[in-house]
């Protein structure tokens, strides 16, 4: 399931396409502790958790990551939210977004 894959990926110590090292993280363990909380939060949520994860947990993210790790985390969370949004029709067994948009336009005519 996308949700489990994303929750594990968000808990990893990655920045873009490479792993962060102790030299790039300035959190002195704080960032890792925050990352370890994320899978528990996400796996307890519904399907659309990535769409508003930052809004719901802004305090944890803003205070739990250093200045290097926070932007990397937010970029990945945004990417996962976009992927989740794209996958919603499939998850709910609906037509593709393009078909749904076409149906919406027809209904407004």
ZARO-38130 format. One record per residue: y, z, x of N, C-alpha, C, O in turn; residue number from 1. Coordinates in nm, 4 decimals. Example, Ala and Ser with C-alpha at 12.3 -4.5 7.8 and 13.67 -1.06 7.14 Angstrom:
BEGIN
<node n_Y="-0.5690" n_Z="0.7800" n_X="1.3190" ca_Y="-0.4500" ca_Z="0.7800" ca_X="1.2300" c_Y="-0.3300" c_Z="0.7800" c_X="1.3200" o_Y="-0.3319" o_Z="0.8465" o_X="1.4236" seq="1"/>
<node n_Y="-0.2250" n_Z="0.7080" n_X="1.2850" ca_Y="-0.1060" ca_Z="0.7140" ca_X="1.3670" c_Y="0.0030" c_Z="0.7870" c_X="1.2900" o_Y="0.1138" o_Z="0.8039" o_X="1.3409" seq="2"/>
This chain:
BEGIN
<node n_Y="-0.1180" n_Z="0.0000" n_X="0.0842" ca_Y="0.0000" ca_Z="0.0000" ca_X="0.0000" c_Y="0.1246" c_Z="0.0000" c_X="0.0889" o_Y="0.1277" o_Z="0.0652" o_X="0.1933" seq="1"/>
<node n_Y="0.2252" n_Z="-0.0727" n_X="0.0467" ca_Y="0.3485" ca_Z="-0.0833" ca_X="0.1252" c_Y="0.4093" c_Z="0.0526" c_X="0.1541" o_Y="0.4579" o_Z="0.0776" o_X="0.2644" seq="2"/>
<node n_Y="0.4066" n_Z="0.1390" n_X="0.0560" ca_Y="0.4716" ca_Z="0.2689" ca_X="0.0692" c_Y="0.4134" c_Z="0.3489" c_X="0.1854" o_Y="0.4887" o_Z="0.4073" o_X="0.2633" seq="3"/>
<node n_Y="0.2825" n_Z="0.3526" n_X="0.1983" ca_Y="0.2202" ca_Z="0.4276" ca_X="0.3067" c_Y="0.2475" c_Z="0.3640" c_X="0.4425" o_Y="0.2714" o_Z="0.4335" o_X="0.5413" seq="4"/>
<node n_Y="0.2436" n_Z="0.2311" n_X="0.4461" ca_Y="0.2714" ca_Z="0.1618" ca_X="0.5722" c_Y="0.4139" c_Z="0.1888" c_X="0.6177" o_Y="0.4382" o_Z="0.2144" o_X="0.7357" seq="5"/>
<node n_Y="0.5069" n_Z="0.1831" n_X="0.5256" ca_Y="0.6464" ca_Z="0.2068" ca_X="0.5606" c_Y="0.6708" c_Z="0.3509" c_X="0.6021" o_Y="0.7445" o_Z="0.3767" o_X="0.6973" seq="6"/>
<node n_Y="0.6094" n_Z="0.4447" n_X="0.5313" ca_Y="0.6338" ca_Z="0.5850" ca_X="0.5645" c_Y="0.5847" c_Z="0.6163" c_X="0.7045" o_Y="0.6491" o_Z="0.6920" o_X="0.7771" seq="7"/>
<node n_Y="0.4724" n_Z="0.5596" n_X="0.7431" ca_Y="0.4231" ca_Z="0.5815" ca_X="0.8794" c_Y="0.5118" c_Z="0.5129" c_X="0.9816" o_Y="0.5381" o_Z="0.5673" o_X="1.0889" seq="8"/>
<node n_Y="0.5577" n_Z="0.3933" n_X="0.9480" ca_Y="0.6430" ca_Z="0.3206" ca_X="1.0408" c_Y="0.7774" c_Z="0.3909" c_X="1.0597" o_Y="0.8295" o_Z="0.3946" o_X="1.1711" seq="9"/>
<node n_Y="0.8339" n_Z="0.4462" n_X="0.9536" ca_Y="0.9608" ca_Z="0.5176" ca_X="0.9661" c_Y="0.9473" c_Z="0.6449" c_X="1.0476" o_Y="1.0453" o_Z="0.6931" o_X="1.1045" seq="10"/>
<node n_Y="0.8267" n_Z="0.6996" n_X="1.0537" ca_Y="0.8077" ca_Z="0.8223" ca_X="1.1301" c_Y="0.7896" c_Z="0.7949" c_X="1.2786" o_Y="0.7921" o_Z="0.8875" o_X="1.3596" seq="11"/>
<node n_Y="0.7712" n_Z="0.6672" n_X="1.3152" ca_Y="0.7534" ca_Z="0.6331" ca_X="1.4567" c_Y="0.8871" c_Z="0.6335" c_X="1.5285" o_Y="0.9928" o_Z="0.6222" o_X="1.4664" seq="12"/>
<node n_Y="0.8809" n_Z="0.6464" n_X="1.6570" ca_Y="0.9975" ca_Z="0.6561" ca_X="1.7430" c_Y="1.0357" c_Z="0.5169" c_X="1.7919" o_Y="1.0259" o_Z="0.4887" o_X="1.9113" seq="13"/>
<node n_Y="1.0791" n_Z="0.4294" n_X="1.7011" ca_Y="1.1076" ca_Z="0.2920" ca_X="1.7378" c_Y="1.2528" c_Z="0.2570" c_X="1.7131" o_Y="1.3160" o_Z="0.3083" o_X="1.6207" seq="14"/>
<node n_Y="1.3039" n_Z="0.1703" n_X="1.7956" ca_Y="1.4369" ca_Z="0.1148" ca_X="1.7778" c_Y="1.4232" c_Z="-0.0364" c_X="1.7867" o_Y="1.3891" o_Z="-0.0903" o_X="1.8919" seq="15"/>
<node n_Y="1.4495" n_Z="-0.1035" n_X="1.6774" ca_Y="1.4296" ca_Z="-0.2466" ca_X="1.6655" c_Y="1.2873" c_Z="-0.2831" c_X="1.7046" o_Y="1.1935" o_Z="-0.2403" o_X="1.6374" seq="16"/>
<node n_Y="1.2676" n_Z="-0.3606" n_X="1.8110" ca_Y="1.1340" ca_Z="-0.4059" ca_X="1.8466" c_Y="1.0728" c_Z="-0.3288" c_X="1.9625" o_Y="0.9699" o_Z="-0.3708" o_X="2.0154" seq="17"/>
<node n_Y="1.1318" n_Z="-0.2187" n_X="2.0034" ca_Y="1.0751" ca_Z="-0.1447" ca_X="2.1159" c_Y="1.0743" c_Z="0.0047" c_X="2.0857" o_Y="1.1511" o_Z="0.0540" o_X="2.0031" seq="18"/>
<node n_Y="0.9874" n_Z="0.0734" n_X="2.1535" ca_Y="0.9806" ca_Z="0.2175" ca_X="2.1352" c_Y="1.0942" c_Z="0.2836" c_X="2.2119" o_Y="1.1262" o_Z="0.2457" o_X="2.3246" seq="19"/>
<node n_Y="1.1536" n_Z="0.3827" n_X="2.1484" ca_Y="1.2567" ca_Z="0.4600" ca_X="2.2158" c_Y="1.1898" c_Z="0.5497" c_X="2.3181" o_Y="1.0766" o_Z="0.5941" o_X="2.2990" seq="20"/>
<node n_Y="1.2583" n_Z="0.5751" n_X="2.4231" ca_Y="1.2065" ca_Z="0.6645" ca_X="2.5254" c_Y="1.2873" c_Z="0.7929" c_X="2.5219" o_Y="1.3887" o_Z="0.8015" o_X="2.4527" seq="21"/>
<node n_Y="1.2434" n_Z="0.8898" n_X="2.5947" ca_Y="1.3183" ca_Z="1.0150" ca_X="2.5989" c_Y="1.4583" c_Z="0.9932" c_X="2.6536" o_Y="1.5489" o_Z="1.0713" o_X="2.6246" seq="22"/>
<node n_Y="1.4773" n_Z="0.8868" n_X="2.7332" ca_Y="1.6106" ca_Z="0.8610" ca_X="2.7888" c_Y="1.7076" c_Z="0.8102" c_X="2.6828" o_Y="1.8274" o_Z="0.8369" o_X="2.6925" seq="23"/>
<node n_Y="1.6590" n_Z="0.7370" n_X="2.5805" ca_Y="1.7502" ca_Z="0.6835" ca_X="2.4794" c_Y="1.7749" c_Z="0.7818" c_X="2.3658" o_Y="1.8834" o_Z="0.7808" o_X="2.3077" seq="24"/>
<node n_Y="1.6786" n_Z="0.8661" n_X="2.3324" ca_Y="1.6964" ca_Z="0.9659" ca_X="2.2268" c_Y="1.7708" c_Z="1.0853" c_X="2.2848" o_Y="1.7335" o_Z="1.1389" o_X="2.3891" seq="25"/>
<node n_Y="1.8768" n_Z="1.1258" n_X="2.2154" ca_Y="1.9571" ca_Z="1.2389" ca_X="2.2597" c_Y="1.9362" c_Z="1.3617" c_X="2.1710" o_Y="2.0130" o_Z="1.4577" o_X="2.1772" seq="26"/>
<node n_Y="1.8302" n_Z="1.3574" n_X="2.0876" ca_Y="1.8102" ca_Z="1.4624" ca_X="1.9890" c_Y="1.7360" c_Z="1.5843" c_X="2.0386" o_Y="1.7319" o_Z="1.6855" o_X="1.9688" seq="27"/>
<node n_Y="1.6765" n_Z="1.5782" n_X="2.1583" ca_Y="1.6061" ca_Z="1.6925" ca_X="2.2171" c_Y="1.5047" c_Z="1.7524" c_X="2.1191" o_Y="1.5020" o_Z="1.8738" o_X="2.0985" seq="28"/>
<node n_Y="1.4222" n_Z="1.6676" n_X="2.0595" ca_Y="1.3178" ca_Z="1.7127" ca_X="1.9681" c_Y="1.3587" c_Z="1.7115" c_X="1.8218" o_Y="1.2729" o_Z="1.7079" o_X="1.7337" seq="29"/>
<node n_Y="1.4892" n_Z="1.7145" n_X="1.7948" ca_Y="1.5382" ca_Z="1.7154" ca_X="1.6567" c_Y="1.4975" c_Z="1.5872" c_X="1.5837" o_Y="1.4564" o_Z="1.5926" o_X="1.4677" seq="30"/>
<node n_Y="1.5083" n_Z="1.4740" n_X="1.6495" ca_Y="1.4751" ca_Z="1.3459" ca_X="1.5866" c_Y="1.3263" c_Z="1.3389" c_X="1.5528" o_Y="1.2889" o_Z="1.2916" o_X="1.4454" seq="31"/>
<node n_Y="1.2423" n_Z="1.3854" n_X="1.6435" ca_Y="1.0991" ca_Z="1.3826" ca_X="1.6181" c_Y="1.0636" c_Z="1.4738" c_X="1.5010" o_Y="0.9798" o_Z="1.4371" o_X="1.4186" seq="32"/>
<node n_Y="1.1238" n_Z="1.5891" n_X="1.4917" ca_Y="1.0975" ca_Z="1.6794" ca_X="1.3794" c_Y="1.1389" c_Z="1.6145" c_X="1.2470" o_Y="1.0700" o_Z="1.6296" o_X="1.1461" seq="33"/>
<node n_Y="1.2507" n_Z="1.5427" n_X="1.2475" ca_Y="1.2959" ca_Z="1.4728" ca_X="1.1271" c_Y="1.1985" c_Z="1.3625" c_X="1.0910" o_Y="1.1627" o_Z="1.3469" o_X="0.9742" seq="34"/>
<node n_Y="1.1550" n_Z="1.2856" n_X="1.1905" ca_Y="1.0585" ca_Z="1.1779" ca_X="1.1648" c_Y="0.9283" c_Z="1.2312" c_X="1.1056" o_Y="0.8660" o_Z="1.1647" o_X="1.0228" seq="35"/>
<node n_Y="0.8875" n_Z="1.3488" n_X="1.1470" ca_Y="0.7627" ca_Z="1.4057" ca_X="1.0970" c_Y="0.7739" c_Z="1.4474" c_X="0.9505" o_Y="0.6719" o_Z="1.4578" o_X="0.8824" seq="36"/>
<node n_Y="0.8930" n_Z="1.4713" n_X="0.9012" ca_Y="0.9129" ca_Z="1.5084" ca_X="0.7604" c_Y="0.9080" c_Z="1.3873" c_X="0.6678" o_Y="0.8742" o_Z="1.4002" o_X="0.5501" seq="37"/>
<node n_Y="0.9411" n_Z="1.2711" n_X="0.7200" ca_Y="0.9593" ca_Z="1.1524" ca_X="0.6368" c_Y="0.8319" c_Z="1.1085" c_X="0.5637" o_Y="0.8399" o_Z="1.0829" o_X="0.4435" seq="38"/>
<node n_Y="0.7155" n_Z="1.0980" n_X="0.6280" ca_Y="0.5971" ca_Z="1.0553" ca_X="0.5520" c_Y="0.5642" c_Z="1.1466" c_X="0.4349" o_Y="0.5223" o_Z="1.0987" o_X="0.3296" seq="39"/>
<node n_Y="0.5822" n_Z="1.2759" n_X="0.4512" ca_Y="0.5558" ca_Z="1.3678" ca_X="0.3408" c_Y="0.6510" c_Z="1.3423" c_X="0.2239" o_Y="0.6100" o_Z="1.3473" o_X="0.1079" seq="40"/>
<node n_Y="0.7754" n_Z="1.3156" n_X="0.2540" ca_Y="0.8737" ca_Z="1.2875" ca_X="0.1491" c_Y="0.8380" c_Z="1.1578" c_X="0.0777" o_Y="0.8328" o_Z="1.1531" o_X="-0.0452" seq="41"/>
<node n_Y="0.8136" n_Z="1.0533" n_X="0.1549" ca_Y="0.7933" ca_Z="0.9209" ca_X="0.0971" c_Y="0.6634" c_Z="0.9119" c_X="0.0183" o_Y="0.6619" o_Z="0.8535" o_X="-0.0901" seq="42"/>
<node n_Y="0.5564" n_Z="0.9670" n_X="0.0687" ca_Y="0.4294" ca_Z="0.9550" ca_X="-0.0034" c_Y="0.4294" c_Z="1.0349" c_X="-0.1335" o_Y="0.3428" o_Z="1.0135" o_X="-0.2183" seq="43"/>
<node n_Y="0.5226" n_Z="1.1246" n_X="-0.1506" ca_Y="0.5355" ca_Z="1.1973" ca_X="-0.2762" c_Y="0.6232" c_Z="1.1262" c_X="-0.3778" o_Y="0.6375" o_Z="1.1736" o_X="-0.4905" seq="44"/>
<node n_Y="0.6816" n_Z="1.0146" n_X="-0.3406" ca_Y="0.7731" ca_Z="0.9422" ca_X="-0.4289" c_Y="0.7025" c_Z="0.8301" c_X="-0.5039" o_Y="0.5840" o_Z="0.8037" o_X="-0.4836" seq="45"/>
<node n_Y="0.7780" n_Z="0.7658" n_X="-0.5900" ca_Y="0.7280" ca_Z="0.6511" ca_X="-0.6639" c_Y="0.7410" c_Z="0.5256" c_X="-0.5790" o_Y="0.7834" o_Z="0.5310" o_X="-0.4635" seq="46"/>
<node n_Y="0.7045" n_Z="0.4138" n_X="-0.6374" ca_Y="0.7011" ca_Z="0.2861" ca_X="-0.5667" c_Y="0.8356" c_Z="0.2487" c_X="-0.5051" o_Y="0.8393" o_Z="0.1969" o_X="-0.3935" seq="47"/>
<node n_Y="0.9439" n_Z="0.2734" n_X="-0.5739" ca_Y="1.0755" ca_Z="0.2247" ca_X="-0.5307" c_Y="1.1495" c_Z="0.3228" c_X="-0.4408" o_Y="1.2725" o_Z="0.3198" o_X="-0.4356" seq="48"/>
<node n_Y="1.0797" n_Z="0.4075" n_X="-0.3716" ca_Y="1.1444" ca_Z="0.5126" ca_X="-0.2930" c_Y="1.2401" c_Z="0.4601" c_X="-0.1870" o_Y="1.3398" o_Z="0.5262" o_X="-0.1577" seq="49"/>
<node n_Y="1.2140" n_Z="0.3453" n_X="-0.1292" ca_Y="1.2988" ca_Z="0.2955" ca_X="-0.0205" c_Y="1.4319" c_Z="0.2438" c_X="-0.0713" o_Y="1.5268" o_Z="0.2291" o_X="0.0058" seq="50"/>
<node n_Y="1.4393" n_Z="0.2166" n_X="-0.1990" ca_Y="1.5618" ca_Z="0.1603" ca_X="-0.2525" c_Y="1.6757" c_Z="0.2607" c_X="-0.2530" o_Y="1.7924" o_Z="0.2216" o_X="-0.2488" seq="51"/>
<node n_Y="1.6441" n_Z="0.3880" n_X="-0.2579" ca_Y="1.7502" ca_Z="0.4892" ca_X="-0.2560" c_Y="1.7160" c_Z="0.6067" c_X="-0.1644" o_Y="1.7642" o_Z="0.7179" o_X="-0.1858" seq="52"/>
<node n_Y="1.6342" n_Z="0.5829" n_X="-0.0635" ca_Y="1.5914" ca_Z="0.6908" ca_X="0.0252" c_Y="1.7103" c_Z="0.7559" c_X="0.0962" o_Y="1.7202" o_Z="0.8785" o_X="0.1007" seq="53"/>
<node n_Y="1.7999" n_Z="0.6749" n_X="0.1513" ca_Y="1.9142" ca_Z="0.7312" ca_X="0.2238" c_Y="2.0017" c_Z="0.8151" c_X="0.1310" o_Y="2.0420" o_Z="0.9257" o_X="0.1669" seq="54"/>
<node n_Y="2.0308" n_Z="0.7636" n_X="0.0132" ca_Y="2.1164" ca_Z="0.8355" ca_X="-0.0818" c_Y="2.0544" c_Z="0.9696" c_X="-0.1195" o_Y="2.1243" o_Z="1.0704" o_X="-0.1299" seq="55"/>
<node n_Y="1.9237" n_Z="0.9702" n_X="-0.1398" ca_Y="1.8552" ca_Z="1.0932" ca_X="-0.1805" c_Y="1.8402" c_Z="1.1939" c_X="-0.0656" o_Y="1.8306" o_Z="1.3144" o_X="-0.0892" seq="56"/>
<node n_Y="1.8381" n_Z="1.1440" n_X="0.0584" ca_Y="1.8129" ca_Z="1.2314" ca_X="0.1741" c_Y="1.9180" c_Z="1.2133" c_X="0.2831" o_Y="1.8867" o_Z="1.2210" o_X="0.4019" seq="57"/>
<node n_Y="2.0405" n_Z="1.1896" n_X="0.2432" ca_Y="2.1493" ca_Z="1.1653" ca_X="0.3386" c_Y="2.1680" c_Z="1.2827" c_X="0.4342" o_Y="2.1893" o_Z="1.2617" o_X="0.5536" seq="58"/>
<node n_Y="2.1605" n_Z="1.4043" n_X="0.3844" ca_Y="2.1788" ca_Z="1.5210" ca_X="0.4705" c_Y="2.0727" c_Z="1.5292" c_X="0.5789" o_Y="2.1041" o_Z="1.5559" o_X="0.6949" seq="59"/>
<node n_Y="1.9483" n_Z="1.5066" n_X="0.5420" ca_Y="1.8386" ca_Z="1.5085" ca_X="0.6397" c_Y="1.8595" c_Z="1.4023" c_X="0.7468" o_Y="1.8440" o_Z="1.4293" o_X="0.8659" seq="60"/>
<node n_Y="1.8945" n_Z="1.2829" n_X="0.7044" ca_Y="1.9110" ca_Z="1.1725" ca_X="0.7988" c_Y="2.0351" c_Z="1.1915" c_X="0.8857" o_Y="2.0278" o_Z="1.1758" o_X="1.0076" seq="61"/>
<node n_Y="2.1475" n_Z="1.2249" n_X="0.8253" ca_Y="2.2717" ca_Z="1.2397" ca_X="0.9012" c_Y="2.2655" c_Z="1.3557" c_X="0.9999" o_Y="2.3204" o_Z="1.3468" o_X="1.1098" seq="62"/>
<node n_Y="2.1994" n_Z="1.4637" n_X="0.9614" ca_Y="2.1926" ca_Z="1.5819" ca_X="1.0477" c_Y="2.0652" c_Z="1.5889" c_X="1.1313" o_Y="2.0569" o_Z="1.6677" o_X="1.2255" seq="63"/>
<node n_Y="1.9665" n_Z="1.5072" n_X="1.0974" ca_Y="1.8377" ca_Z="1.5173" ca_X="1.1647" c_Y="1.8157" c_Z="1.4189" c_X="1.2781" o_Y="1.7183" o_Z="1.4311" o_X="1.3524" seq="64"/>
<node n_Y="1.9048" n_Z="1.3214" n_X="1.2926" ca_Y="1.8906" ca_Z="1.2218" ca_X="1.3989" c_Y="2.0108" c_Z="1.2250" c_X="1.4920" o_Y="2.1228" o_Z="1.2545" o_X="1.4503" seq="65"/>
<node n_Y="1.9860" n_Z="1.1947" n_X="1.6174" ca_Y="2.0952" ca_Z="1.1845" ca_X="1.7146" c_Y="2.1710" c_Z="1.0539" c_X="1.6918" o_Y="2.1313" o_Z="0.9726" o_X="1.6083" seq="66"/>
<node n_Y="2.2795" n_Z="1.0339" n_X="1.7655" ca_Y="2.3634" ca_Z="0.9148" ca_X="1.7469" c_Y="2.2933" c_Z="0.7864" c_X="1.7869" o_Y="2.3366" o_Z="0.6787" o_X="1.7460" seq="67"/>
<node n_Y="2.1869" n_Z="0.7936" n_X="1.8652" ca_Y="2.1103" ca_Z="0.6754" ca_X="1.9015" c_Y="2.0038" c_Z="0.6449" c_X="1.7975" o_Y="1.9853" o_Z="0.5292" o_X="1.7597" seq="68"/>
<node n_Y="1.9338" n_Z="0.7471" n_X="1.7512" ca_Y="1.8212" ca_Z="0.7275" ca_X="1.6600" c_Y="1.8651" c_Z="0.7002" c_X="1.5153" o_Y="1.7966" o_Z="0.6276" o_X="1.4432" seq="69"/>
<node n_Y="1.9765" n_Z="0.7565" n_X="1.4729" ca_Y="2.0202" ca_Z="0.7403" ca_X="1.3342" c_Y="2.0442" c_Z="0.5943" c_X="1.2969" o_Y="1.9915" o_Z="0.5500" o_X="1.1949" seq="70"/>
<node n_Y="2.1218" n_Z="0.5165" n_X="1.3748" ca_Y="2.1419" ca_Z="0.3762" ca_X="1.3369" c_Y="2.0119" c_Z="0.2962" c_X="1.3391" o_Y="1.9918" o_Z="0.2088" o_X="1.2548" seq="71"/>
<node n_Y="1.9237" n_Z="0.3250" n_X="1.4344" ca_Y="1.7957" ca_Z="0.2543" ca_X="1.4397" c_Y="1.7132" c_Z="0.2863" c_X="1.3156" o_Y="1.6516" o_Z="0.1971" o_X="1.2575" seq="72"/>
<node n_Y="1.7116" n_Z="0.4119" n_X="1.2750" ca_Y="1.6387" ca_Z="0.4517" ca_X="1.1550" c_Y="1.6974" c_Z="0.3836" c_X="1.0316" o_Y="1.6235" o_Z="0.3313" o_X="0.9482" seq="73"/>
<node n_Y="1.8287" n_Z="0.3842" n_X="1.0202" ca_Y="1.8933" ca_Z="0.3252" ca_X="0.9032" c_Y="1.8682" c_Z="0.1745" c_X="0.8952" o_Y="1.8503" o_Z="0.1212" o_X="0.7857" seq="74"/>
<node n_Y="1.8664" n_Z="0.1055" n_X="1.0084" ca_Y="1.8356" ca_Z="-0.0383" ca_X="1.0080" c_Y="1.6944" c_Z="-0.0627" c_X="0.9563" o_Y="1.6723" o_Z="-0.1517" o_X="0.8742" seq="75"/>
<node n_Y="1.5994" n_Z="0.0163" n_X="1.0043" ca_Y="1.4611" ca_Z="-0.0003" ca_X="0.9603" c_Y="1.4458" c_Z="0.0373" c_X="0.8139" o_Y="1.3732" o_Z="-0.0302" o_X="0.7410" seq="76"/>
<node n_Y="1.5114" n_Z="0.1418" n_X="0.7694" ca_Y="1.5028" ca_Z="0.1819" ca_X="0.6296" c_Y="1.5619" c_Z="0.0731" c_X="0.5405" o_Y="1.5074" o_Z="0.0443" o_X="0.4340" seq="77"/>
<node n_Y="1.6715" n_Z="0.0129" n_X="0.5822" ca_Y="1.7331" ca_Z="-0.0971" ca_X="0.5064" c_Y="1.6374" c_Z="-0.2157" c_X="0.4989" o_Y="1.6214" o_Z="-0.2760" o_X="0.3927" seq="78"/>
<node n_Y="1.5745" n_Z="-0.2490" n_X="0.6095" ca_Y="1.4778" ca_Z="-0.3594" ca_X="0.6126" c_Y="1.3617" c_Z="-0.3312" c_X="0.5168" o_Y="1.3207" o_Z="-0.4194" o_X="0.4414" seq="79"/>
<node n_Y="1.3094" n_Z="-0.2102" n_X="0.5196" ca_Y="1.1980" ca_Z="-0.1757" ca_X="0.4324" c_Y="1.2407" c_Z="-0.1766" c_X="0.2860" o_Y="1.1629" o_Z="-0.2159" o_X="0.1991" seq="80"/>
<node n_Y="1.3629" n_Z="-0.1338" n_X="0.2582" ca_Y="1.4137" ca_Z="-0.1386" ca_X="0.1215" c_Y="1.4217" c_Z="-0.2811" c_X="0.0696" o_Y="1.3874" o_Z="-0.3082" o_X="-0.0455" seq="81"/>
<node n_Y="1.4673" n_Z="-0.3723" n_X="0.1550" ca_Y="1.4749" ca_Z="-0.5131" ca_X="0.1166" c_Y="1.3354" c_Z="-0.5707" c_X="0.0935" o_Y="1.3142" o_Z="-0.6471" o_X="-0.0007" seq="82"/>
<node n_Y="1.2411" n_Z="-0.5343" n_X="0.1788" ca_Y="1.1038" ca_Z="-0.5806" ca_X="0.1596" c_Y="1.0441" c_Z="-0.5243" c_X="0.0310" o_Y="0.9742" o_Z="-0.5950" o_X="-0.0416" seq="83"/>
<node n_Y="1.0715" n_Z="-0.3976" n_X="0.0031" ca_Y="1.0207" ca_Z="-0.3355" ca_X="-0.1178" c_Y="1.0810" c_Z="-0.4027" c_X="-0.2407" o_Y="1.0100" o_Z="-0.4296" o_X="-0.3376" seq="84"/>
<node n_Y="1.2117" n_Z="-0.4302" n_X="-0.2374" ca_Y="1.2777" ca_Z="-0.4974" ca_X="-0.3487" c_Y="1.2132" c_Z="-0.6337" c_X="-0.3726" o_Y="1.1880" o_Z="-0.6710" o_X="-0.4871" seq="85"/>
<node n_Y="1.1866" n_Z="-0.7074" n_X="-0.2665" ca_Y="1.1235" ca_Z="-0.8388" ca_X="-0.2791" c_Y="0.9828" c_Z="-0.8288" c_X="-0.3369" o_Y="0.9372" o_Z="-0.9197" o_X="-0.4063" seq="86"/>
<node n_Y="0.9145" n_Z="-0.7192" n_X="-0.3086" ca_Y="0.7759" ca_Z="-0.7029" ca_X="-0.3527" c_Y="0.7633" c_Z="-0.6476" c_X="-0.4945" o_Y="0.6532" o_Z="-0.6478" o_X="-0.5497" seq="87"/>
<node n_Y="0.8714" n_Z="-0.6006" n_X="-0.5550" ca_Y="0.8625" ca_Z="-0.5387" ca_X="-0.6877" c_Y="0.7955" c_Z="-0.6274" c_X="-0.7927" o_Y="0.7113" o_Z="-0.5775" o_X="-0.8673" seq="88"/>
<node n_Y="0.8285" n_Z="-0.7554" n_X="-0.8022" ca_Y="0.7583" ca_Z="-0.8372" ca_X="-0.9022" c_Y="0.6059" c_Z="-0.8382" c_X="-0.8805" o_Y="0.5294" o_Z="-0.8298" o_X="-0.9766" seq="89"/>
<node n_Y="0.5635" n_Z="-0.8480" n_X="-0.7576" ca_Y="0.4206" ca_Z="-0.8460" ca_X="-0.7284" c_Y="0.3587" c_Z="-0.7109" c_X="-0.7662" o_Y="0.2515" o_Z="-0.7063" o_X="-0.8265" seq="90"/>
<node n_Y="0.4253" n_Z="-0.6029" n_X="-0.7311" ca_Y="0.3746" ca_Z="-0.4685" ca_X="-0.7585" c_Y="0.3550" c_Z="-0.4478" c_X="-0.9078" o_Y="0.2566" o_Z="-0.3873" o_X="-0.9503" seq="91"/>
<node n_Y="0.4491" n_Z="-0.4982" n_X="-0.9876" ca_Y="0.4415" ca_Z="-0.4801" ca_X="-1.1323" c_Y="0.3791" c_Z="-0.5998" c_X="-1.2044" o_Y="0.3863" o_Z="-0.6108" o_X="-1.3268" seq="92"/>
<node n_Y="0.3181" n_Z="-0.6886" n_X="-1.1268" ca_Y="0.2477" ca_Z="-0.8060" ca_X="-1.1809" c_Y="0.3395" c_Z="-0.8929" c_X="-1.2673" o_Y="0.3030" o_Z="-0.9353" o_X="-1.3769" seq="93"/>
<node n_Y="0.4570" n_Z="-0.9174" n_X="-1.2158" ca_Y="0.5535" ca_Z="-1.0038" ca_X="-1.2825" c_Y="0.5602" c_Z="-1.1367" c_X="-1.2091" o_Y="0.5002" o_Z="-1.1540" o_X="-1.1030" seq="94"/>
<node n_Y="0.6343" n_Z="-1.2303" n_X="-1.2673" ca_Y="0.6587" ca_Z="-1.3569" ca_X="-1.1988" c_Y="0.7455" c_Z="-1.3325" c_X="-1.0763" o_Y="0.8018" o_Z="-1.2242" o_X="-1.0604" seq="95"/>
<node n_Y="0.7564" n_Z="-1.4311" n_X="-0.9909" ca_Y="0.8404" ca_Z="-1.4218" ca_X="-0.8710" c_Y="0.9868" c_Z="-1.4067" c_X="-0.9122" o_Y="1.0243" o_Z="-1.4409" o_X="-1.0244" seq="96"/>
<node n_Y="1.0698" n_Z="-1.3549" n_X="-0.8198" ca_Y="1.2121" ca_Z="-1.3341" ca_X="-0.8499" c_Y="1.2792" c_Z="-1.4625" c_X="-0.8966" o_Y="1.3616" o_Z="-1.4589" o_X="-0.9879" seq="97"/>
<node n_Y="1.2455" n_Z="-1.5759" n_X="-0.8357" ca_Y="1.3098" ca_Z="-1.7017" ca_X="-0.8761" c_Y="1.2771" c_Z="-1.7342" c_X="-1.0219" o_Y="1.3639" o_Z="-1.7786" o_X="-1.0971" seq="98"/>
<node n_Y="1.1512" n_Z="-1.7118" n_X="-1.0613" ca_Y="1.1131" ca_Z="-1.7354" ca_X="-1.2012" c_Y="1.1812" c_Z="-1.6367" c_X="-1.2947" o_Y="1.2260" o_Z="-1.6743" o_X="-1.4030" seq="99"/>
<node n_Y="1.1892" n_Z="-1.5105" n_X="-1.2533" ca_Y="1.2565" ca_Z="-1.4100" ca_X="-1.3355" c_Y="1.4046" c_Z="-1.4435" c_X="-1.3528" o_Y="1.4596" o_Z="-1.4293" o_X="-1.4621" seq="100"/>
<node n_Y="1.4690" n_Z="-1.4882" n_X="-1.2445" ca_Y="1.6101" ca_Z="-1.5271" ca_X="-1.2526" c_Y="1.6288" c_Z="-1.6460" c_X="-1.3465" o_Y="1.7247" o_Z="-1.6504" o_X="-1.4235" seq="101"/>
<node n_Y="1.5366" n_Z="-1.7425" n_X="-1.3398" ca_Y="1.5440" ca_Z="-1.8587" ca_X="-1.4268" c_Y="1.5292" c_Z="-1.8169" c_X="-1.5747" o_Y="1.6018" o_Z="-1.8656" o_X="-1.6614" seq="102"/>
<node n_Y="1.4347" n_Z="-1.7270" n_X="-1.6013" ca_Y="1.4146" ca_Z="-1.6769" ca_X="-1.7372" c_Y="1.5384" c_Z="-1.6008" c_X="-1.7869" o_Y="1.5764" o_Z="-1.6105" o_X="-1.9036" seq="103"/>
<node n_Y="1.5993" n_Z="-1.5258" n_X="-1.6965" ca_Y="1.7200" ca_Z="-1.4512" ca_X="-1.7315" c_Y="1.8319" c_Z="-1.5481" c_X="-1.7706" o_Y="1.9010" o_Z="-1.5273" o_X="-1.8703" seq="104"/>
<node n_Y="1.8491" n_Z="-1.6544" n_X="-1.6905" ca_Y="1.9536" ca_Z="-1.7528" ca_X="-1.7205" c_Y="1.9290" c_Z="-1.8200" c_X="-1.8551" o_Y="2.0228" o_Z="-1.8428" o_X="-1.9315" seq="105"/>
<node n_Y="1.8040" n_Z="-1.8514" n_X="-1.8839" ca_Y="1.7715" ca_Z="-1.9144" ca_X="-2.0132" c_Y="1.8016" c_Z="-1.8207" c_X="-2.1289" o_Y="1.8446" o_Z="-1.8654" o_X="-2.2353" seq="106"/>
<node n_Y="1.7798" n_Z="-1.6923" n_X="-2.1097" ca_Y="1.8020" ca_Z="-1.5975" ca_X="-2.2189" c_Y="1.9507" c_Z="-1.5769" c_X="-2.2502" o_Y="1.9858" o_Z="-1.5340" o_X="-2.3601" seq="107"/>
<node n_Y="2.0371" n_Z="-1.6074" n_X="-2.1539" ca_Y="2.1811" ca_Z="-1.5908" ca_X="-2.1730" c_Y="2.2473" c_Z="-1.7142" c_X="-2.2335" o_Y="2.3658" o_Z="-1.7122" o_X="-2.2668" seq="108"/>
<node n_Y="2.1699" n_Z="-1.8211" n_X="-2.2471" ca_Y="2.2280" ca_Z="-1.9458" ca_X="-2.3001" c_Y="2.2370" c_Z="-1.9400" c_X="-2.4497" o_Y="2.2831" o_Z="-2.0353" o_X="-2.5125" seq="109"/>
